[in-house]
Amino acid sequence: MKSALRTVGIVAVVVVVAFGYVYMAGNKGYALRKGSEAPGFRLPALAGGEMDLQSQRGKVVVLNFWATWCPPCVAEMPSLERLHRALGRRAVGRDGLDRRGRGRARRFVSRLALTLPVLKDPGGRVAARGYRTTGYPETFVLDREGRLVEHVVGPAEWDSAERLNGFRRLLESAPAARLTRCVRREAPPAPGSP
């Protein structure tokens, strides 16, 4: 009898955890569905000025959330830069600064020779609340109307032949469209990082 109760208890816990995970996934990182409109934002640029996502309508936007302390993010960044150089006439970046200030992000951009303007998302409000990111790197590809066409969690090779062809198809379906590359904010340093 005790083993039957224990088995029922374990099954109940597993079911509750599974439903909890599904609920949290639906209300956290995966709230944006393909075809849904991307949340708007206006953020300051690292180089000065501001960028409003609404002003990017009519362009294909690659919005990549990353952090300087994230090794997969750092490894992925050169392929995003190559994507921009291959297809983008004008890049719009987005990178938030931690409380240590702009110097850290400027050094990072300089070290990787990024030609993309970078935006700041202080405290990660746009990433966490608007896009409900779950980690780094995380990328959202938006069509000309600002709708989500692809969501990638984790690093990717953005300049692979397959990806480049996919972006070219998106751009061709929109004759006046340009590829706009958006780079994400720097999250607060990971615990124990220098």
C-alpha positions in Angstrom: 0.0 0.0 0.0 2.8 2.4 0.9 4.6 1.8 -2.4 1.4 2.5 -4.3 0.9 5.8 -2.5 4.5 6.7 -3.1 4.1 5.9 -6.8 0.9 8.0 -7.0 2.7 10.9 -5.2 5.7 10.8 -7.5 3.4 10.7 -10.6 1.4 13.7 -9.2 4.6 15.7 -8.6 5.9 15.0 -12.1 2.5 16.0 -13.6 2.5 19.3 -11.6 6.1 20.1 -12.6 5.3 19.3 -16.2 2.3 21.6 -16.3 4.2 24.3 -14.4 7.0 24.2 -17.0 4.5 24.4 -19.9 2.7 27.3 -18.2 6.0 29.1 -17.5 7.3 28.6 -21.0 4.1 30.0 -22.4 4.4 33.1 -20.2 8.1 33.7 -20.2 10.5 33.1 -23.1 8.2 31.7 -25.7 5.3 34.2 -25.4 6.1 35.6 -28.9 4.7 33.4 -31.5 5.6 33.3 -35.2 3.4 35.9 -36.9 2.9 37.9 -33.8 3.8 41.6 -33.8 7.1 42.3 -32.0 6.9 44.7 -29.0 8.0 48.2 -29.9 10.8 50.0 -28.1 12.8 53.2 -28.2 16.4 52.8 -26.9 19.5 55.0 -26.7 22.3 54.2 -29.0 25.8 53.6 -27.6 27.2 56.2 -30.1 24.4 58.7 -29.2 20.9 59.3 -30.3 18.0 56.9 -30.1 16.4 54.2 -32.2 12.7 53.4 -32.3 11.8 49.9 -33.6 8.7 51.4 -35.3 11.0 53.5 -37.5 12.4 50.2 -38.9 9.1 49.1 -40.5 9.6 48.2 -44.1 12.9 46.5 -43.3 13.9 43.0 -42.2 15.2 43.2 -38.6 17.5 40.7 -36.8 17.2 41.4 -33.1 19.9 39.5 -31.2 20.1 39.5 -27.4 23.6 38.9 -26.0 26.0 39.7 -23.3 29.8 40.4 -23.3 30.3 37.7 -20.5 28.5 35.0 -22.5 31.0 32.8 -24.5 28.4 31.5 -27.0 27.3 35.2 -27.6 30.9 36.3 -28.2 31.5 33.3 -30.6 28.3 34.1 -32.5 29.0 37.8 -33.0 31.4 37.5 -35.9 28.8 35.7 -38.0 26.2 38.4 -37.2 28.7 41.0 -38.3 29.4 39.1 -41.5 25.6 38.8 -42.1 25.4 42.6 -41.8 28.3 43.2 -44.1 26.9 40.8 -46.7 23.3 42.0 -46.7 22.8 45.1 -44.6 23.1 48.6 -46.0 22.4 50.1 -42.6 22.7 48.4 -39.3 20.8 49.2 -36.2 22.2 47.7 -33.0 20.9 47.3 -29.5 23.0 46.6 -26.5 22.2 47.6 -23.0 24.9 48.5 -20.5 25.3 47.1 -17.1 25.8 49.5 -14.2 29.5 49.7 -14.8 28.9 52.1 -17.7 29.5 52.5 -21.5 33.2 51.8 -21.5 32.8 48.0 -21.3 30.4 47.9 -24.3 32.6 50.3 -26.3 35.7 48.1 -25.7 33.7 45.0 -26.7 32.5 46.6 -29.9 36.0 47.9 -30.7 37.7 44.6 -29.9 35.4 42.7 -32.3 35.5 45.5 -34.9 31.7 45.6 -35.1 30.4 48.1 -37.6 26.9 47.9 -36.2 25.5 50.7 -34.0 24.7 49.3 -30.6 21.7 50.2 -28.5 21.4 50.2 -24.7 18.7 48.4 -22.8 19.4 49.5 -19.2 18.4 46.8 -16.8 17.3 44.6 -19.6 13.7 45.8 -19.4 13.0 45.4 -23.2 14.6 42.0 -23.2 12.9 40.6 -20.1 9.5 42.2 -20.3 9.0 42.9 -24.0 10.7 39.9 -25.6 10.6 37.6 -22.6 14.1 36.3 -23.3 15.2 33.2 -21.4 18.9 33.3 -21.9 21.8 34.4 -24.2 22.1 34.5 -27.1 18.5 34.8 -28.2 17.5 36.1 -31.6 14.3 37.4 -33.2 13.9 37.9 -36.9 11.2 40.3 -37.8 9.6 40.9 -41.3 8.9 44.3 -42.9 5.7 44.6 -40.9 7.4 44.0 -37.6 6.1 40.4 -37.2 8.1 37.6 -35.8 9.2 35.2 -38.5 11.9 33.3 -36.6 13.0 32.9 -33.0 16.3 31.2 -32.2 17.5 30.3 -28.7 21.2 29.8 -28.6 24.0 30.6 -31.0 23.7 30.2 -34.8 25.8 30.7 -37.9 24.0 33.7 -39.3 26.1 33.9 -42.4 25.8 30.3 -43.5 24.7 29.8 -47.1 21.3 28.5 -45.9 20.7 31.6 -43.7 21.9 34.0 -46.3 19.5 32.5 -48.8 16.7 32.7 -46.3 17.4 36.4 -45.7 17.7 37.1 -49.4 14.2 35.5 -49.9 12.8 37.7 -47.2 14.4 40.8 -48.8 13.2 39.8 -52.3 9.7 39.4 -51.0 9.9 43.1 -50.0 11.4 45.0 -52.9 12.2 48.2 -50.9 13.3 46.3 -47.8 16.8 46.5 -46.3 18.2 44.1 -43.7 18.6 45.9 -40.4 20.7 44.1 -37.8 19.9 44.7 -34.2 22.3 43.7 -31.5 21.1 43.1 -28.0 21.9 44.5 -24.7 24.6 43.5 -22.3 23.1 41.8 -19.3 24.4 42.3 -15.8 27.6 40.3 -15.2 27.2 36.6 -14.4 27.7 35.8 -10.7 31.5 35.4 -10.1 32.5 37.0 -13.3 35.3 39.7 -13.2 
